[in-house]
């Protein structure tokens, strides 16, 4: 089946950019700079509070007309929409994990005369990442499923080809969509495996108090 | 008379509307061992937490080795200290916590090496030497590659002490370090503190409920009550011969 390549390409772009956004926004929300903090709150709430499809259409159809901003390709519009949307969700995981590292850890690091940056880099962040892993895995799978939306802006992913096959052969609709499901599931399998492994890794080395 | 290494001058501390410390004046001499006792909520822990920069005094000042801890001079005026200043002044202070606070994602050896390497910029080899030596001293030379969750409470607390000691502090603070331990593990931790105290070079401030222990190792005992130092003096005077009623009823509860 054609289209797998596109789906994977969109997925990889979304994953990289999405995690990047998650960390940037997660840290910004914890920043002591109020402007940075509230800008981030604004971003997170807008993207969590509206529909991903509408965001995608905004980026692809509305932005070029309204602001003359042309993202350039359907690929980048798709990746950007998914990454910004999931980045907003995942930034809350980043923030929550960092905040949930036991307070005593920061105090112990202070008692060893570490700078604030060292405390974050050597003590807090390594523990927070372990807590993020299971949730990050879940969002990985969700992002794969979200890539199917790019067929709506004309990208030729799995679902797009599925739709074409079906319109050529209406009676075969159940078979075609069954196949599409199977393809998504096969692609999700390694991600599910990875999530399991992340969950296991996260159980080690986190302060229990 | 020797200059004090730590000096509290009229230090107050409030949490919200509650004033926990209402004027602490206290000098600690180099190498002096001070035990702080008192009912819970009397602010014992707050006293040493302010010295470790974990809690900021509401007013007053704390002088460490001649330097003002919470204030620095800027254009001839005293202004609140920034992080750089705090780090400069608190470098000679180490602390051991009630709940150990070991870094769970690091091995025992890494727990004791990280700060010397990153904070004091000691070479890895030297940091390792120091850490191994100190861990052997607290009786854990065979646990270097274990992780904190594989140790008993007493062992964790001994690692925590080694971790603080490798920084070679001039002042060590102990915050109820045996309170979270099972009774049968208290002894091994006190034994290590006793050994450290015997070496003598460091000033030590121990917030503790172990009266016998305080009597044994302290040069001076402070009884904290209602936000002030209500009684202080050599252990025998404070723990046996005081006429302070609140102190007597406090001690009575421990004897029964």
Interface residues (C-beta under 8 A of the other chain):
Chain A: X102 X104 X105 X107 X108 X110 X111 X112 X113 X114 X115 X116 X118 X122 X123 X126 X127 X130 X204 X205 X206 X207 X208 X209
Chain B: X52 X53 X54 X83 X87 X90 X91 X93 X94 X95 X97 X99 X101 X102 X103 X104 X105 X114 X115 X118 X119 X147 X149 X160 X163 X164 X167
